[in-house]
Amino acid sequence: MVSEAAMGPDGGAIPLWIKIAYTVFVIVLVPVYWAHYGPANFLWFSDIALLAAVAALWLESRFLASTMAVGVLLLELTWNIDFFVRLLSGAEPIGLAVYMFDSSKPRYLRGLSLFHIFLPILLVWMVAHLGYDRRAFLAQTLLAWIVLPVSYFFTDPSKNINWVFGPGSEPQTWMPPILYLVLLMLFLPVVVYLPTHLLLEKLFGKL
């Protein structure tokens, strides 16, 4: 049976050193994040992508790589803009990366969060290497429709995981919370996932 990697654009496998290096990083990060932030923190879409990328690398799965790319590329780009603008100018355009400059958090903890920089690069590289799977849009949408309600009903509102209680750090108050959740479940597929899907499909083909 031919592997997904063998059917990729260049027919080559993902180098073993990338798989090992990335896996070791995640093995280090998970217990540290668990201890500092708790298990619910892994419901963040970026953390889901971080973990799923391990499987995508070892399985050389275009489906997993494509799905995670659709889910987080635009969000991670926004995080990086926020981080580097703050780093270079001191301005805080969005506030997504504000915690990276919080001196009360250990440096090693903030250092681990630099995965937000290389994760989108890795995902794009994998999709370019393995090809884009057009099922990713539907898969990521279904995943979001599971993760968002779980984040809403089973996590601490003060953590506002995946912004299910409002954009930013504070819960929104201008509409019923459930209505906001429903709108968020529609907003992500239409405004975030669909444009990413169309771009990746155009750039890296479809299956």
C-alpha positions as semicolon CSV with decimal commas, in nm:
position;residue;x (nm);y (nm);z (nm)
1;M;0,000;0,000;0,000
2;V;0,139;0,339;-0,099
3;S;0,179;0,586;0,187
4;E;0,041;0,939;0,171
5;A;0,395;1,074;0,162
6;A;0,476;0,864;-0,143
7;M;0,181;1,029;-0,320
8;G;0,294;1,378;-0,224
9;P;0,419;1,636;-0,475
10;D;0,783;1,539;-0,441
11;G;0,731;1,176;-0,346
12;G;0,967;1,203;-0,048
13;A;0,917;1,118;0,317
14;I;0,940;1,371;0,598
15;P;1,293;1,360;0,742
16;L;1,326;1,157;1,058
17;W;1,511;1,434;1,243
18;I;1,213;1,668;1,205
19;K;0,979;1,405;1,347
20;I;1,208;1,337;1,643
21;A;1,289;1,701;1,720
22;Y;0,926;1,809;1,709
23;T;0,810;1,512;1,916
24;V;1,072;1,577;2,184
25;F;0,961;1,941;2,203
26;V;0,597;1,838;2,251
27;I;0,694;1,577;2,513
28;V;0,867;1,854;2,708
29;L;0,586;2,105;2,662
30;V;0,286;1,891;2,759
31;P;0,371;1,824;3,127
32;V;0,488;2,183;3,178
33;Y;0,169;2,327;3,031
34;W;-0,040;2,073;3,223
35;A;0,119;2,178;3,552
36;H;0,093;2,554;3,490
37;Y;-0,230;2,586;3,293
38;G;-0,423;2,265;3,357
39;P;-0,555;2,006;3,111
40;A;-0,831;2,233;2,978
41;N;-0,564;2,450;2,817
42;F;-0,517;2,180;2,553
43;L;-0,861;2,266;2,414
44;W;-0,714;2,577;2,255
45;F;-0,709;2,520;1,880
46;S;-0,339;2,601;1,866
47;D;-0,266;2,335;2,128
48;I;-0,483;2,082;1,946
49;A;-0,285;2,155;1,630
50;L;0,042;2,128;1,821
51;L;-0,048;1,777;1,939
52;A;-0,210;1,661;1,616
53;A;0,098;1,767;1,422
54;V;0,293;1,491;1,599
55;A;0,061;1,231;1,448
56;A;0,061;1,411;1,114
57;L;0,441;1,397;1,102
58;W;0,480;1,031;1,194
59;L;0,190;0,914;0,978
60;E;0,284;1,158;0,704
61;S;-0,086;1,233;0,687
62;R;-0,194;1,503;0,445
63;F;-0,542;1,487;0,600
64;L;-0,425;1,572;0,951
65;A;-0,174;1,831;0,832
66;S;-0,434;1,997;0,609
67;T;-0,701;1,998;0,879
68;M;-0,473;2,158;1,137
69;A;-0,350;2,411;0,882
70;V;-0,706;2,516;0,800
71;G;-0,781;2,545;1,170
72;V;-0,492;2,760;1,289
73;L;-0,294;2,929;1,010
74;L;-0,491;3,253;1,011
75;L;-0,514;3,257;1,391
76;E;-0,142;3,191;1,428
77;L;-0,061;3,463;1,176
78;T;-0,263;3,704;1,389
79;W;-0,075;3,590;1,702
80;N;0,259;3,642;1,529
81;I;0,167;3,991;1,410
82;D;0,064;4,079;1,763
83;F;0,380;3,930;1,914
84;F;0,632;4,086;1,677
85;V;0,466;4,428;1,675
86;R;0,482;4,430;2,054
87;L;0,840;4,298;2,051
88;L;0,966;4,556;1,802
89;S;0,760;4,861;1,888
90;G;0,609;4,809;2,229
91;A;0,261;4,859;2,087
92;E;-0,016;4,611;2,164
93;P;-0,238;4,593;1,855
94;I;-0,453;4,294;1,949
95;G;-0,352;4,148;2,285
96;L;-0,325;3,785;2,180
97;A;0,040;3,762;2,277
98;V;0,035;3,992;2,578
99;Y;0,117;3,706;2,813
100;M;0,451;3,664;2,638
101;F;0,562;3,991;2,798
102;D;0,427;3,915;3,144
103;S;0,732;3,904;3,371
104;S;0,535;3,715;3,636
105;K;0,538;3,408;3,409
106;P;0,862;3,205;3,404
107;R;1,079;3,263;3,099
108;Y;1,092;2,893;3,018
109;L;0,712;2,885;3,012
110;R;0,695;3,180;2,776
111;G;0,976;3,027;2,573
112;L;0,772;2,712;2,514
113;S;0,494;2,931;2,376
114;L;0,721;3,029;2,091
115;F;0,576;2,723;1,919
116;H;0,322;2,971;1,783
117;I;0,600;3,094;1,554
118;F;0,718;2,767;1,407
119;L;0,394;2,565;1,414
120;P;0,231;2,747;1,119
121;I;0,556;2,722;0,924
122;L;0,569;2,348;0,991
123;L;0,206;2,298;0,890
124;V;0,249;2,487;0,563
125;W;0,566;2,291;0,490
126;M;0,387;1,961;0,553
127;V;0,095;2,057;0,329
128;A;0,336;2,169;0,057
129;H;0,527;1,844;0,097
130;L;0,235;1,601;0,122
131;G;-0,035;1,783;-0,072
132;Y;-0,358;1,945;0,042
133;D;-0,660;1,737;0,134
134;R;-0,981;1,925;0,052
135;R;-1,169;1,732;0,323
136;A;-0,985;1,949;0,575
137;F;-1,241;2,230;0,570
138;L;-1,530;2,006;0,668
139;A;-1,317;1,814;0,920
140;Q;-1,196;2,130;1,094
141;T;-1,546;2,275;1,098
142;L;-1,683;1,961;1,265
143;L;-1,393;1,964;1,510
144;A;-1,467;2,326;1,600
145;W;-1,834;2,247;1,651
146;I;-1,728;1,991;1,911
147;V;-1,446;2,185;2,078
148;L;-1,629;2,516;2,112
149;P;-1,931;2,381;2,307
150;V;-1,696;2,170;2,524
151;S;-1,490;2,483;2,594
152;Y;-1,807;2,674;2,680
153;F;-1,977;2,421;2,905
154;F;-1,683;2,248;3,073
155;T;-1,409;2,507;3,128
156;D;-1,356;2,802;3,361
157;P;-1,508;3,116;3,202
158;S;-1,219;3,320;3,341
159;K;-0,984;3,128;3,109
160;N;-1,206;3,208;2,809
161;I;-1,061;2,920;2,610
162;N;-1,106;2,971;2,235
163;W;-1,280;3,298;2,323
164;V;-1,611;3,119;2,373
165;F;-1,725;3,379;2,625
166;G;-1,615;3,685;2,433
167;P;-1,334;3,827;2,221
168;G;-1,030;3,895;2,434
169;S;-0,987;3,838;2,804
170;E;-1,325;3,966;2,922
171;P;-1,664;3,797;2,866
172;Q;-1,890;3,988;2,627
173;T;-2,213;4,137;2,763
174;W;-2,387;4,277;2,455
175;M;-2,575;3,958;2,364
176;P;-2,686;3,633;2,531
177;P;-2,384;3,407;2,587
178;I;-2,537;3,115;2,395
179;L;-2,611;3,338;2,096
180;Y;-2,250;3,456;2,099
181;L;-2,134;3,092;2,103
182;V;-2,354;3,006;1,805
183;L;-2,226;3,306;1,613
184;L;-1,868;3,208;1,692
185;M;-1,939;2,858;1,560
186;L;-2,052;3,018;1,234
187;F;-1,783;3,286;1,224
188;L;-1,485;3,052;1,236
189;P;-1,584;2,832;0,940
190;V;-1,692;3,124;0,721
191;V;-1,433;3,390;0,806
192;V;-1,132;3,186;0,920
193;Y;-1,146;2,832;0,781
194;L;-1,297;2,887;0,436
195;P;-1,046;3,149;0,314
196;T;-0,758;2,934;0,443
197;H;-0,905;2,627;0,272
198;L;-0,941;2,806;-0,060
199;L;-0,586;2,942;-0,044
200;L;-0,429;2,608;0,044
201;E;-0,635;2,431;-0,219
202;K;-0,517;2,677;-0,483
203;L;-0,152;2,663;-0,377
204;F;-0,105;2,293;-0,306
205;G;-0,366;2,111;-0,509
206;K;-0,654;1,897;-0,394
207;L;-0,742;1,533;-0,351
